[in-house]
Amino acid sequence: MSRSEEKSKKNGRLSMLFVMATVSAGLLLAVIIAVGAVLISGIAIVTDDSGKTTVVFGGGGKSDPFKRPASTLPPEMETSTGLVIEDPPSPSVSINPTENPGELTVSEIAKTVGPSVVGITVIKNGQGLVASGVILSTNGYIVTTADSVIGASKISVMLDNGETYPAELVGADRLSDIAVICIDADGLDAATFGNSDAAEVGDLAVAIGTPYSLGLMGTTTSGIISAINRDIIIEGRVMSLLRTDAYIANGCAGGAIVNRFGQVIGIISESLNGVFDGIGFAVPMNTAKPIIEDIIEGRLERSLSLGLTGRFIDQKLADNLSVPQGLYVYAVWTGSDAFEKGIRTGDVVVAMDGVEITDLAVYDYLRSQHKAGESALIRVYRDEAPYDSSPGEYFELEVRLGYIN
């Protein structure tokens, strides 16, 4: 085979890498078994010798969890909405009630829970985006997704009655994709939150959100709970995801997954639904509850990142793709130092601080040796001309680490 043909074959394989990141979960797991470990949007899915599959993400006491705290975000991720909210009283709703024995139809769920799901508009880099949120308390606290609101210069909330309020970002945890915002309003229709641990595969799942535009706020779709209790480790914390076959469109991130009792048992996740096209994922309320409380109390532990999203390529897959082993980059977070330094999709980070990245544990360890604001020396492989027969090149640069929540 000529070098040109070999290069062309390599490019075809690289193209398939992106397809592999967006196929159905079943096909993805089949690939995982073959290659050992995969990192998708910060997710490593690892199969041990016994055949058990675990999903691993890179990486609290309750006095008055709804007391207004100082922001938990670093300065570079603060919003500036001009809104000042005084300390509100404690909410009148619990987010961990007992089960309700009365079952509702989908129509009844839409009427009952719909007013508790809001439409959210954000301005990021001059661009307007739409998301959803669920009202936590009658006095203005709303849960949504971190990806929707981090980095926004302006956040607005539209209620079911059409009223619109400016919102302030209380805090966000990018790893779990949970954020809390607050509006200066009282007497809101707070949702009732159920015990997500009681959900079973096959249970009714109703999704409520704001697909595409505020004009479609309150859109309701239904399906079943397709999967529960997926083992997930986020910076040492064990979590689990709910999966549903209810159709979830762009803009529904932050919306509600509701059980047959009319209780919100999950918050639709934007980052995960972006990975697995056509499959709906949600952070269960039993997982979101302590994160929400940590955000509002200011206890959130932030994790460091290079600002890269990608997947780990082990030596076997690297040889097959004719690229070196390391972290294959398919997204760089806007605003990160890596973005400013020119790291881009297709690069492979092969070493950090002079140590080769041979697996995810090495990558996580090397990253953990730094503090926020410190720089790591990374070695990168890049193929400037992927469609010719010439090999790629290596280069080194220092990249500053920052908080990802």
Buried (B, 14 or more C-beta within 10 A) or exposed (E): EEEEEEBBEBBEBBEEBEEBBBBEBEEBBEBBEEBBBBBBBBBBBBBEEEEEEBBBBBBEEEEEBBEBBEBBBBEEBEBEBEBEBEEBEEBEBEBEEEEBEEEBEBEEBBEBBBBBBBBBBBBBEEEEBBBBBBBBBBBBBBBBBBBBBBBBEBBBBBBBEEEBBBBBBBBBBBBBBBBBBBBBBEEBBBBBBBBBEBBEEEBBBBBBBBBEEBEBBBBBBBBBBBBBEBBBBBBEBEBBBBBBBBBBBBBBBBBBBBBBBBBBBBBBBBBBBBBBEEBBBBBBBBBBBBBBBBBBBBBBBBBBBBBBBBBBBBEEBBEEBBBBBBBBBBBBBEBBBBBEBEBBEBBBBBBBEEBBBBBBEBBBEBBBEBEEEEBBEBBBBBBEEBEEEEEBEEEEBEBBBBBBB
